[in-house]
Amino acid sequence: MIYSPTMIVLIMIVFGAGLLTFANDRRTNFDTFLFSLESSRRRLYWTKLGYGIGTVLSSLLIGDVIYYLILKLKIGAPYVQLNILTLIQREIGSLVLMLGIFTIGCLIGLLIGSFGFICSLSFAITSMSDTRSFVMSRGSEQYSIHSDSNGGLLTKLLTMGNGQYRLYRNQQQTGLIIGLFVVTCLLLWGGAWIYKRLSLENKNQLVQIAGFKKPLVVIGTLYLAWLFGMNGVFSRQPYELLANHEKIVLVWVILRNIVIIGIIGWLYTERPWQRFKNRRLS
């Protein structure tokens, strides 16, 4: 079992590593040097990715091995009973999950290079469990005592509600890990497609590829509207709505947030005053 604060910090570190893998090249103008080399974009992308993934996953694996050796050698039975099959399936699931998080960080770094997602990630993780509790609860008392955890993301993904780490006896868990790995591979392939289309002319813009600007604005608006709604920013706390039997109000809060954040996001990305100024100058 990994405790919630440890998992949150670990996810933020892995996500940040993925984000910096490509975003830092743009911030330091190192991509200008890379794109001037004779090597193809494809080779540059997979080389950087290989070094990044190798460093992150090997560090996690070495850390876990040292941790388990300490438990086995310094504590021992009957307080510690380690099963090799259980450890193997946990490591496979953990590495696949972290690979996916690292890949998402790489894609965000390729498209926008925003570090704001790291700051919001810890709030998003807790809001996921809060949303689940809110949807499944009928009152504030049930919401407060709902058997849920703000962390333990890996535990939820692997146990599938049966409380046992039995990957080799559970086809659902095996399918889940295989599915995560396949989706991650597809995202990595998509990152190669994006990397080929990066242009130094757009490096100072918020979104590096024009075709992704509107979809990212929509996704970002929905994400922030949900995050602000669940954390009670400019609204009431979810448990207060349950206590007053006003569960439906949260829908109105999120819709209101979508409108406000959408307008701000549109102004920030489109910047119509600049186009108006250019028309006047022309």
C-alpha positions as CSV (number, residue, x, y, z in Angstrom):
1,M,0.0,0.0,0.0
2,I,1.2,3.5,-0.9
3,Y,-0.1,6.2,1.4
4,S,-2.0,9.1,-0.2
5,P,0.5,11.9,0.3
6,T,3.3,9.7,-1.1
7,M,1.3,8.8,-4.2
8,I,0.4,12.5,-4.8
9,V,4.0,13.7,-4.6
10,L,5.2,10.8,-6.7
11,I,2.6,11.5,-9.4
12,M,3.6,15.2,-9.4
13,I,7.3,14.4,-9.8
14,V,6.7,11.9,-12.6
15,F,4.3,14.3,-14.4
16,G,6.7,17.2,-13.9
17,A,9.5,15.1,-15.4
18,G,7.4,14.4,-18.5
19,L,6.5,18.0,-18.8
20,L,10.1,19.2,-18.6
21,T,11.3,16.6,-21.1
22,F,10.1,18.7,-24.1
23,A,8.8,22.0,-22.6
24,N,12.2,22.9,-21.2
25,D,13.7,22.8,-24.6
26,R,11.4,25.6,-25.7
27,R,12.0,27.7,-22.5
28,T,15.8,27.5,-23.0
29,N,15.8,27.7,-26.8
30,F,17.5,24.3,-26.9
31,D,14.9,23.2,-29.5
32,T,16.5,25.7,-32.0
33,F,19.7,23.8,-31.7
34,L,18.0,20.3,-32.0
35,F,16.0,21.2,-35.1
36,S,19.2,22.4,-36.8
37,L,20.8,19.0,-36.5
38,E,20.9,16.5,-39.4
39,S,19.0,14.0,-37.3
40,S,15.3,13.6,-38.1
41,R,12.5,14.8,-35.8
42,R,11.5,11.2,-35.3
43,R,14.9,10.2,-34.1
44,L,15.2,13.2,-31.8
45,Y,11.8,12.5,-30.3
46,W,12.3,8.8,-29.5
47,T,15.8,9.4,-28.2
48,K,14.7,12.1,-25.7
49,L,11.7,9.9,-24.8
50,G,13.9,6.9,-24.3
51,Y,16.3,8.7,-21.9
52,G,13.4,10.2,-20.0
53,I,11.3,7.0,-19.6
54,G,14.4,5.0,-18.8
55,T,15.5,7.4,-16.1
56,V,12.1,7.6,-14.5
57,L,11.1,3.9,-14.5
58,S,14.5,2.7,-13.5
59,S,14.6,5.2,-10.6
60,L,11.2,4.0,-9.4
61,L,12.2,0.3,-9.7
62,I,15.5,0.8,-7.9
63,G,13.7,2.7,-5.1
64,D,11.1,0.0,-4.6
65,V,13.7,-2.8,-4.6
66,I,15.7,-1.1,-1.9
67,Y,12.5,-0.4,0.1
68,Y,11.5,-4.1,0.0
69,L,15.0,-5.3,0.8
70,I,15.0,-3.1,3.9
71,L,11.6,-4.5,5.0
72,K,12.7,-8.1,4.3
73,L,16.2,-7.8,6.0
74,K,15.5,-5.5,8.9
75,I,11.9,-6.4,9.9
76,G,11.2,-9.9,8.6
77,A,8.4,-12.3,9.5
78,P,5.9,-12.4,11.0
79,Y,5.5,-8.6,10.6
80,V,6.4,-8.6,6.9
81,Q,5.3,-11.3,4.6
82,L,6.3,-10.5,1.0
83,N,4.9,-12.6,-1.8
84,I,7.0,-12.5,-5.0
85,L,4.0,-12.8,-7.4
86,T,2.2,-10.0,-5.5
87,L,5.3,-7.8,-5.7
88,I,5.8,-8.5,-9.4
89,Q,2.2,-7.6,-10.3
90,R,2.3,-4.5,-8.2
91,E,5.5,-3.3,-9.9
92,I,4.1,-4.0,-13.3
93,G,0.9,-2.0,-12.5
94,S,2.9,0.8,-10.8
95,L,5.3,1.2,-13.7
96,V,2.6,1.1,-16.3
97,L,0.6,3.8,-14.4
98,M,3.7,6.0,-14.0
99,L,4.5,5.6,-17.7
100,G,1.1,6.8,-18.6
101,I,1.4,9.8,-16.3
102,F,4.9,10.6,-17.7
103,T,3.5,10.4,-21.2
104,I,0.6,12.8,-20.4
105,G,3.1,15.2,-19.1
106,C,5.2,14.9,-22.3
107,L,2.1,15.6,-24.5
108,I,1.1,18.7,-22.4
109,G,4.7,19.9,-22.6
110,L,4.7,19.5,-26.4
111,L,1.4,21.3,-26.9
112,I,1.5,24.2,-24.4
113,G,4.4,23.7,-21.9
114,S,2.3,25.0,-19.0
115,F,3.5,24.3,-15.5
116,G,0.1,25.2,-14.0
117,F,-1.1,21.7,-14.4
118,I,1.4,20.5,-11.8
119,C,-0.1,22.9,-9.2
120,S,-3.6,21.8,-9.9
121,L,-2.8,18.1,-10.0
122,S,-3.0,17.6,-6.2
123,F,-6.4,19.3,-6.1
124,A,-7.6,17.3,-9.1
125,I,-6.7,14.0,-7.4
126,T,-8.7,14.8,-4.3
127,S,-11.6,16.2,-6.4
128,M,-11.9,12.9,-8.2
129,S,-12.7,11.0,-5.0
130,D,-14.9,13.9,-3.8
131,T,-16.9,13.8,-7.0
132,R,-17.4,10.1,-6.7
133,S,-18.6,10.5,-3.1
134,F,-20.9,13.4,-4.0
135,V,-22.5,11.4,-6.8
136,M,-23.0,8.3,-4.7
137,S,-24.2,10.1,-1.5
138,R,-27.7,11.2,-0.6
139,G,-26.8,13.3,2.4
140,S,-23.8,15.1,4.1
141,E,-23.4,12.3,6.6
142,Q,-23.0,9.7,4.0
143,Y,-20.6,12.0,2.0
144,S,-18.4,12.4,5.1
145,I,-18.2,8.7,6.0
146,H,-18.1,7.4,2.5
147,S,-15.5,4.6,2.2
148,D,-13.1,6.4,-0.1
149,S,-9.6,7.6,-0.2
150,N,-8.2,10.9,-1.6
151,G,-5.1,9.0,-2.7
152,G,-4.4,5.3,-3.3
153,L,-4.9,5.8,-7.1
154,L,-2.9,2.7,-7.8
155,T,-4.8,0.7,-5.3
156,K,-8.1,1.5,-6.9
157,L,-6.9,0.8,-10.3
158,L,-5.5,-2.6,-9.4
159,T,-7.9,-4.0,-6.8
160,M,-11.1,-3.4,-8.9
161,G,-13.0,-3.4,-5.6
162,N,-12.2,-7.0,-4.5
163,G,-9.6,-6.0,-2.0
164,Q,-7.0,-8.5,-3.2
165,Y,-3.8,-8.0,-5.3
166,R,-4.3,-11.0,-7.5
167,L,-3.3,-9.9,-10.9
168,Y,-2.5,-13.5,-12.0
169,R,-5.9,-14.7,-10.9
170,N,-8.0,-11.7,-12.1
171,Q,-8.7,-11.2,-15.8
172,Q,-10.1,-7.7,-15.1
173,Q,-6.9,-6.5,-13.6
174,T,-4.8,-8.0,-16.3
175,G,-7.0,-6.3,-18.9
176,L,-6.8,-3.0,-17.1
177,I,-3.0,-2.9,-17.1
178,I,-2.8,-4.1,-20.7
179,G,-5.4,-1.4,-21.7
180,L,-3.4,1.3,-19.9
181,F,-0.2,0.2,-21.6
182,V,-1.9,0.1,-25.1
183,V,-3.4,3.6,-24.6
184,T,0.0,4.9,-23.4
185,C,1.7,3.5,-26.5
186,L,-0.9,5.3,-28.7
187,L,-0.3,8.5,-26.9
188,L,3.5,8.2,-27.4
189,W,2.9,7.6,-31.1
190,G,0.7,10.7,-31.1
191,G,3.4,12.7,-29.5
192,A,5.8,11.7,-32.3
193,W,3.2,13.1,-34.8
194,I,3.0,16.4,-32.8
195,Y,6.8,16.7,-32.5
196,K,7.2,16.5,-36.3
197,R,4.8,19.5,-36.7
198,L,6.3,21.8,-34.1
199,S,7.4,25.1,-35.6
200,L,9.9,27.6,-34.1
201,E,7.7,30.4,-35.3
202,N,5.0,29.4,-32.8
203,K,7.3,28.7,-29.8
204,N,6.2,32.0,-28.0
205,Q,2.5,31.2,-28.4
206,L,0.4,29.4,-25.8
207,V,-0.5,26.5,-28.1
208,Q,2.3,25.3,-30.4
209,I,0.0,23.9,-33.1
210,A,-2.9,26.1,-34.3
211,G,-5.2,23.2,-34.9
212,F,-5.1,22.2,-31.2
213,K,-5.9,25.7,-29.9
214,K,-9.7,25.5,-29.8
215,P,-9.9,21.8,-28.5
216,L,-7.4,22.7,-25.7
217,V,-9.4,25.8,-24.7
218,V,-12.6,23.6,-24.5
219,I,-10.9,20.9,-22.4
220,G,-9.2,23.4,-20.2
221,T,-12.4,25.3,-19.6
222,L,-14.3,22.1,-18.6
223,Y,-11.4,21.0,-16.4
224,L,-11.2,24.3,-14.5
225,A,-15.0,24.6,-14.2
226,W,-15.2,21.1,-12.6
227,L,-12.1,21.8,-10.4
228,F,-13.4,25.1,-9.1
229,G,-16.9,23.7,-8.5
230,M,-15.7,20.7,-6.5
231,N,-13.4,22.8,-4.4
232,G,-16.0,25.4,-3.5
233,V,-14.2,28.3,-5.3
234,F,-16.8,31.0,-6.0
235,S,-19.4,28.5,-4.9
236,R,-20.6,26.4,-1.9
237,Q,-18.9,23.2,-0.7
238,P,-20.4,19.9,-2.0
239,Y,-21.2,18.7,1.4
240,E,-23.2,21.8,2.1
241,L,-25.3,21.2,-1.0
242,L,-26.0,17.6,0.2
243,A,-26.9,18.9,3.7
244,N,-29.5,21.3,2.2
245,H,-30.7,18.7,-0.3
246,E,-29.6,21.0,-3.2
247,K,-27.5,18.5,-5.1
248,I,-28.6,19.8,-8.4
249,V,-27.2,23.2,-7.6
250,L,-23.7,21.9,-8.3
251,V,-24.7,21.5,-12.0
252,W,-25.6,25.1,-12.1
253,V,-22.3,26.1,-10.4
254,I,-20.3,24.1,-13.0
255,L,-22.2,25.6,-15.9
256,R,-21.7,29.1,-14.5
257,N,-18.0,28.4,-14.2
258,I,-17.9,27.1,-17.8
259,V,-19.3,30.4,-19.0
260,I,-17.0,32.6,-17.0
261,I,-13.8,30.6,-17.6
262,G,-14.7,30.1,-21.2
263,I,-14.9,33.9,-21.8
264,I,-11.6,34.5,-19.9
265,G,-9.9,31.6,-21.8
266,W,-11.1,32.9,-25.2
267,L,-9.9,36.4,-24.4
268,Y,-6.5,35.0,-23.3
269,T,-5.9,32.8,-26.3
270,E,-7.5,34.9,-29.1
271,R,-6.6,38.3,-27.8
272,P,-9.0,40.3,-30.0
273,W,-7.6,43.6,-29.0
274,Q,-4.4,42.8,-30.8
275,R,-6.2,42.1,-34.0
276,F,-8.2,45.3,-33.6
277,K,-4.9,47.2,-33.1
278,N,-3.3,45.6,-36.1
279,R,-6.3,46.6,-38.2
280,R,-6.0,50.2,-37.1
281,L,-2.2,50.2,-37.9
282,S,-2.9,48.7,-41.4
